[in-house]
Amino acid sequence: MPIYFGRVGSLVIENRRTSEEQAEEHVERQAREFEILKPYLVERGLEAAKNAGPTASAGAEAIAPARAAGASRVARPAGADR
């Protein structure tokens, strides 16, 4: 099962007793957090692809456009170096 489906299911459970406005704010908060972390996550993906060897070159090629779009400026979140 893809992680995405698990995340959607979790989101439904987390918001099953909230109003529509509260649920929307929850989603917006998560979207803002992702935007903050996106450069860091892209960099991690590039590093993982580089360390995985030649079989991962397709993954690195898929991530490269994000780097060209400005993801090369990496702001690591607190505790990310663990």
N, C-alpha and C positions, 0 to 999 in steps of 0.2 A: 504494500500500500504506500503510495507516495506521501511524503511528509506533508504536502499541501492538504491532502484530505484529512489528515490528523489535525492539522491546524484549524481547518474550517470546523470540524467537529468540536474541537475545544472551544472555539469562539462561540458556537451556538450554545454550548453548555454554560459558558461564562456569562452569557447575556440572556439566558432564558427567562430571568425574572426582572429584567430591566425594561425601562420604557424605550421607545424607538429612538428618542433623542439621546438617551444615555448609551445605548448600543452604538449609535453613530459616532458619538464622542470617543468611545472605546476604540473603534476602528480608526478614527482619525489620529488618535494618540499613537497607535501602533504604526500607522503610515509615516508619521513624523519621525518616530524612532528609527524606522527602517531607512528613511532618507538620510538621517544622521550617520547611521552605520554602514550605508551602502559602499562608500569608498573603501572602508576597512574590509568588508566582506569580499569585494572584488579583488582586492590585493591578496587576501587569504586564498581565494580561488586560484589566482595566478601562481602563487607560491606552491600550492598543492599540485597544480598541473605540472609545474617545472620539476618538482621533486619526484613526481610519479614516473618520469621517464618518457620515452618516445610514444608509448601507447596512449598517453594523455594529451598528445598534441592537438587533437580535435577540440578538446575542452578548452585549451588555452586560446585557440583561434576563436572560439565562441565568446570568450570573455574579452578579448582584445578590443572590440568596438567600444565597450564600456570604458575602458581605460582611455581611449582616444577621445571620448566624450567628457573627459574631465575627472575620471575616477583615479587618476594618478596621485592626486593630493590625498594622502591617507591620514585621517585623524583617528588614531586608535583610542577606543573607549577605555576608561579606567578598568584595570584588571585584565585587559586583553592579552597581555604578555605572559600569562600563566601557561 
